[in-house]
Amino acid sequence: MGSYSIALSGMDAEATALNIVSDNLANLNTTGFKGNSAAFHSMVTEALSSSTPNGEGVSQTTSQRNFSQGNVQVTSQGFDVALEGNGFFVVQNSAGNQLYTRAGNFNVGPNNTLVDANGDEVLGWTAANGTVNASGAVTAIPIPTGSTVAPTATTQFSMDINLNAAAATTGPTSTFSAPISVVDSLGETHTLTATFTKTGANAWSFNVTVPGEDLTSGTAGTPSSVATGTLTFDANGNLTSPDASSPVAVVLTGLADGASDLNINWNLYDGAGTPTLTQYAQTSSLSGTTQDGVAAAQLTDVALGDGGTVVASFSDGTQQTIGQIAVAGISNPESLIAVGQNDYTLGADTAAPALGTAGTGGRGNIKAGALENSNVDIATEFTNMMTFQRSYQADSRAIQTQDQILQDLMQIKG
């Protein structure tokens, strides 16, 4: 009767393998799905002698998950991301359990946090002043909605200017003016104008003004002076006075809009100590300005960027990083246990996940506006289906043959 059980074990194994193929085919369009393959193992018993067969058929079929990369499809959806390479997104369900997934079809949940398609919160880090500290503990990532960015008053500015060394002390080339906008504590902008006047060889004076109507003490239509001084250059056109330790104080007192007084440093040198004002024999010109004030702005959009950053866009055209998605690196992903809904939990033999940002520590990169497709190959699955079906038929034929042999045996008459 052993041949019956051997063939029957084969039929059971092939049926399990067909179930695996069916599951793979059913998930052809499941985002981030990783297909399984059937693994067969022979079953033996202890042989009584070297000539005694010890084959007992096939043991229960097991499945092995294939974590190869699926194709990445561009979706252009703001909260869609795809992992390219190793790693998993980390989510937390309502029970507080951390799970791992390759499906990056995220959205904003009812609590204004980033969630996956199951409503589980996506974990990562929240940025502080646009900077992410990925060494801290991961948490849910809040997504702001309809918020306004508070203004930040200007505290310093700089201007990249060349003053014409060939200019005369009189005439049209003797003066040059350049504007720069600054922001007060209410988010209102004010245009300062720096006017330079040639006073002698390698020497200039300057006068910084603001429109008179911007100050309670000013007169509409008449600029009010808020800073004056002199500049000295050497024979090579480099600024020598004031020196790098002496920024120009620009003070706006009694702003007409009711904002706090502005106390601004005009930096004549950059961080490396190089003057931002030069005097060469070229037409006087302004090539650039910088200032640290931020006007009030309305949040217009939040989306995920390449690398897994959460980026907020504002009505003034500025952008700011407000968070970062965590990626878990797992050295033996085959040991993960599938718990449904595209999620995995740690198995008994799973190595401790290493959480970090995308593209670091062997973790894959994150592509924004895209999703990873299932890695199931339909041609391979159809081929496997036919192979398992033929094997099932062969095992059933073996049972039929054994049955015929027994029938013939029973018909033998003494």
C-alpha positions in Angstrom: 0.0 0.0 0.0 3.1 2.3 0.2 2.7 3.3 -3.5 -0.7 4.6 -2.7 0.6 6.9 0.0 3.6 8.0 -2.1 1.4 9.0 -5.0 -1.1 10.6 -2.7 1.6 12.7 -1.1 2.5 13.9 -4.6 -1.0 14.9 -5.3 -1.2 16.8 -2.1 2.0 18.6 -2.8 1.0 19.5 -6.4 -2.4 20.8 -5.1 -0.5 23.0 -2.6 1.8 24.2 -5.4 -1.2 25.0 -7.6 -2.7 27.1 -4.7 0.6 29.0 -4.6 0.4 29.7 -8.3 -3.2 30.8 -8.0 -2.3 33.2 -5.2 0.5 34.7 -7.3 -1.8 35.2 -10.3 -4.5 36.7 -8.2 -2.0 39.3 -7.0 -0.6 40.3 -10.5 -1.9 43.8 -10.0 -1.3 44.1 -6.2 1.1 47.0 -5.5 4.4 45.9 -4.0 3.3 42.2 -3.9 6.1 39.6 -3.7 5.3 36.3 -5.3 5.9 32.8 -3.8 7.5 29.8 -5.3 6.7 26.2 -4.4 9.5 24.2 -2.7 9.3 20.4 -2.8 11.2 18.1 -0.4 11.6 14.4 -0.6 10.4 12.3 2.4 12.4 9.2 3.4 12.4 6.6 6.2 15.4 4.7 7.6 16.5 2.0 5.2 16.8 -1.5 6.6 19.7 -2.3 4.3 21.6 -0.7 1.5 19.4 -2.4 -1.0 16.1 -1.4 0.7 14.3 1.5 -0.9 13.7 4.3 1.6 11.6 6.7 -0.5 8.3 7.6 1.0 7.1 10.3 -1.5 7.2 14.1 -1.0 6.7 16.0 2.2 4.4 18.9 2.6 5.1 21.6 0.0 6.4 24.9 1.4 6.4 28.3 -0.2 9.4 30.6 -0.6 8.8 34.3 -1.1 10.7 36.1 -3.8 11.7 39.6 -2.8 13.2 40.6 -6.2 12.4 44.1 -7.5 9.1 44.7 -9.2 8.7 47.1 -12.1 8.3 50.8 -11.0 5.4 52.5 -12.6 5.0 56.3 -12.7 1.7 57.5 -11.2 2.4 61.2 -10.6 0.3 61.0 -7.4 1.6 63.3 -4.7 1.7 60.6 -2.0 2.8 57.6 -4.1 6.4 56.3 -3.6 8.3 53.3 -4.8 11.3 51.6 -3.2 14.0 50.8 -5.7 16.3 48.3 -4.0 16.4 46.7 -0.6 14.2 47.7 2.4 10.7 48.2 3.5 8.4 51.0 4.6 7.5 50.9 8.3 3.9 51.3 9.4 2.1 51.0 12.7 -1.4 49.6 13.0 -4.2 50.6 15.4 -2.9 48.0 17.9 0.5 49.7 18.0 2.3 46.9 16.2 5.0 47.8 13.7 4.6 46.1 10.3 6.7 46.2 7.1 5.5 46.7 3.5 6.7 47.4 0.0 3.4 49.1 -1.0 3.9 52.9 -1.1 0.4 54.0 -2.1 0.1 56.4 0.8 -2.4 59.1 1.7 -3.5 61.5 4.4 -5.4 59.8 7.2 -8.3 61.2 9.4 -5.7 62.3 12.0 -3.8 64.3 9.4 -0.9 61.8 9.4 0.6 59.9 6.5 -1.1 56.5 6.2 -1.0 53.5 3.9 -3.9 52.0 2.0 -4.9 50.0 5.1 -5.1 53.2 7.3 -1.9 52.2 9.2 0.3 55.2 10.0 3.6 55.5 8.1 6.5 56.0 10.4 9.5 58.3 10.0 10.8 61.6 11.4 9.3 65.1 11.7 11.6 67.9 10.6 12.6 70.8 12.8 13.1 74.1 10.8 13.4 72.1 7.6 16.1 69.7 9.0 15.4 66.0 9.7 17.2 64.2 12.5 17.1 60.5 11.5 18.9 59.3 14.6 15.8 59.7 16.8 12.9 57.4 17.3 10.4 57.0 14.5 6.9 58.4 14.9 3.8 59.1 12.8 4.4 61.9 10.3 1.9 64.8 10.6 0.7 66.4 7.4 -0.3 70.1 7.8 -3.5 71.2 6.0 -4.4 74.8 5.2 -1.9 76.3 7.6 -0.2 79.6 7.3 3.5 80.1 7.8 4.2 82.8 10.4 6.5 85.6 9.1 10.1 85.9 10.3 11.5 89.4 10.4 14.8 90.1 8.6 17.8 90.3 10.8 20.6 90.4 8.2 21.1 90.9 4.5 23.9 91.2 2.0 24.3 92.6 -1.6 26.7 91.5 -4.2 27.7 94.7 -5.9 30.6 96.0 -8.0 31.2 99.8 -8.0 32.9 101.2 -11.1 36.5 102.1 -10.2 36.6 104.3 -13.3 33.6 106.4 -12.2 34.2 110.2 -11.7 33.2 112.0 -8.5 30.7 114.0 -10.6 28.4 113.2 -13.4 26.1 110.2 -14.1 28.6 107.5 -13.2 29.3 109.0 -9.8 26.3 107.4 -8.1 24.7 104.0 -8.2 21.6 102.7 -6.4 20.5 99.1 -5.7 17.3 97.9 -4.0 16.7 95.0 -1.6 13.4 93.9 0.1 13.3 93.1 3.8 10.4 91.7 5.9 9.1 93.0 9.2 7.5 91.0 12.1 4.0 91.2 10.5 5.2 89.8 7.2 5.1 93.1 5.4 7.9 93.8 2.9 9.9 97.0 2.7 12.2 98.0 -0.1 15.5 99.5 1.0 17.6 101.4 -1.5 21.4 101.6 -1.0 22.8 104.6 -2.9 26.6 104.8 -3.4 28.4 108.0 -4.3 32.0 108.2 -5.5 33.9 110.6 -3.2 37.5 110.0 -4.3 40.0 107.5 -5.5 39.0 104.1 -4.0 36.5 105.8 -1.8 32.7 105.8 -1.7 29.9 106.9 0.6 26.6 105.2 1.0 23.1 106.0 2.2 20.4 103.4 2.8 16.8 104.7 2.6 13.3 103.4 3.0 10.1 105.0 1.5 8.9 107.7 3.9 5.4 106.3 4.0 6.8 103.1 5.7 7.7 105.0 8.8 5.4 107.0 11.2 8.1 109.7 11.3 8.5 109.8 7.5 6.9 111.8 4.7 5.2 110.1 1.9 7.1 110.4 -1.3 10.3 111.4 0.5 12.9 108.6 1.3 13.9 108.3 4.9 17.6 107.6 5.7 18.1 104.5 7.9 21.9 104.0 7.6 24.9 106.0 6.2 28.7 105.3 6.0 31.8 105.2 3.9 33.6 102.5 2.0 37.3 102.2 1.2 38.9 99.9 -1.3 42.5 99.0 -1.9 44.5 99.2 -5.2 43.2 95.7 -6.2 39.5 96.7 -5.8 39.1 94.8 -2.5 37.0 96.4 0.3 39.2 97.3 3.3 36.9 99.4 5.4 34.6 98.7 7.1 36.3 95.4 8.0 34.6 92.0 8.3 33.9 92.5 12.0 31.8 95.6 11.4 28.5 95.0 9.7 26.5 98.1 8.9 23.5 98.6 11.3 20.3 99.4 9.4 17.5 100.4 11.8 13.9 101.0 10.9 12.1 102.6 13.9 8.4 103.3 14.1 7.0 101.2 11.2 3.7 102.6 10.0 2.1 99.1 9.8 2.6 98.6 13.6 5.3 96.0 13.3 8.2 95.8 15.7 11.3 97.9 14.9 13.7 96.3 12.5 17.3 96.0 13.5 19.2 94.6 10.6 22.9 93.9 10.0 24.1 94.6 6.4 26.9 92.1 6.0 29.6 93.4 3.7 31.5 90.1 3.8 30.4 86.5 3.2 30.9 83.6 5.7 34.5 83.0 4.4 35.4 86.7 5.0 35.3 87.6 1.3 33.9 91.1 0.6 30.5 91.1 -1.2 31.3 94.6 -2.5 34.1 95.1 -5.0 35.5 98.1 -7.0 36.7 97.1 -10.5 36.7 99.1 -13.7 33.4 97.7 -14.9 29.9 99.3 -14.9 28.4 99.5 -11.5 26.0 96.6 -11.0 24.1 94.5 -8.6 24.5 90.7 -9.1 22.6 89.3 -6.2 21.0 89.8 -2.8 20.2 87.6 0.2 18.2 88.2 3.4 16.9 85.9 6.1 13.3 87.3 6.5 10.3 85.2 5.5 7.0 86.7 4.6 3.7 85.1 5.7 2.5 82.5 3.2 -0.3 80.0 2.8 0.2 76.3 2.5 -0.7 75.2 -1.0 0.5 71.6 -1.3 2.1 68.8 0.5 3.7 65.9 -1.4 6.4 63.2 -1.1 9.7 63.9 -2.8 12.5 61.6 -4.0 14.3 60.1 -1.1 11.1 60.0 1.0 11.0 63.6 2.1 7.7 65.2 2.9 7.8 68.6 1.3 5.3 71.5 1.9 4.9 74.1 -0.8 3.7 77.7 0.0 2.0 80.5 -1.8 5.2 82.5 -1.9 6.9 79.8 -4.0 9.0 78.5 -1.2 9.2 74.9 -0.1 10.2 73.3 3.2 10.9 69.7 4.3 8.5 68.8 7.1 9.3 65.1 7.5 11.1 62.0 6.2 9.8 58.5 5.6 11.8 55.7 7.4 13.1 52.7 5.5 13.9 49.4 7.3 16.8 47.4 6.1 16.3 43.6 6.8 19.2 41.3 5.9 17.0 38.2 5.6 13.6 39.3 4.3 12.7 35.7 3.4 12.1 35.1 7.1 9.3 37.7 7.3 5.8 36.4 7.9 3.0 37.7 5.6 0.0 38.9 7.6 -2.1 40.1 4.7 -2.9 43.5 3.3 0.7 43.6 1.8 2.2 43.7 5.3 4.8 41.6 7.0 5.8 41.0 10.6 9.0 39.8 12.0 9.6 36.1 12.2 11.5 34.2 14.9 14.7 34.2 12.8 14.3 37.7 11.3 17.3 39.9 11.8 16.7 43.1 13.7 15.5 45.8 11.2 17.9 48.7 10.7 15.9 51.9 10.4 17.3 54.9 8.4 16.8 57.1 5.5 16.6 55.9 1.9 19.8 55.4 0.0 21.9 54.9 3.2 23.3 51.7 4.9 22.4 49.5 2.0 18.8 50.6 1.9 17.2 51.3 -1.4 16.2 54.6 -2.9 12.7 56.1 -2.9 11.2 57.4 -6.1 8.3 59.8 -5.7 5.2 59.8 -7.8 5.6 56.1 -8.6 4.6 52.6 -7.3 6.3 49.3 -7.4 4.3 46.7 -9.2 3.9 43.0 -8.3 7.0 41.0 -9.2 4.9 38.1 -10.4 5.7 37.0 -14.0 2.5 35.7 -15.7 4.5 33.5 -18.2 6.4 31.8 -15.4 3.2 31.2 -13.4 1.4 29.7 -16.4 4.4 27.4 -17.1 4.4 26.3 -13.4 0.7 25.7 -13.5 1.0 23.3 -16.4 3.9 21.5 -14.8 2.1 21.1 -11.5 -1.1 20.0 -13.3 0.8 17.3 -15.3 2.5 16.1 -12.1 -0.9 15.9 -10.4 -2.2 13.8 -13.3 0.8 11.6 -13.2 0.4 10.9 -9.5 -3.3 10.1 -10.0 -2.4 7.7 -12.8 0.0 6.0 -10.5 -2.9 5.4 -8.0 -5.1 4.1 -10.8 -2.3 1.7 -11.9 -1.8 0.4 -8.4 -5.5 -0.1 -8.1 -5.6 -2.1 -11.3 -2.7 -4.3 -10.1 -4.6 -5.0 -6.9 -7.8 -5.8 -8.8 -5.8 -8.3 -11.0 -4.3 -9.8 -7.9 -7.8 -10.3 -6.3 -9.0 -12.1 -9.4 -6.4 -14.8 -9.2 -8.1 -18.1 -8.3 -6.4 -20.9 -6.5 
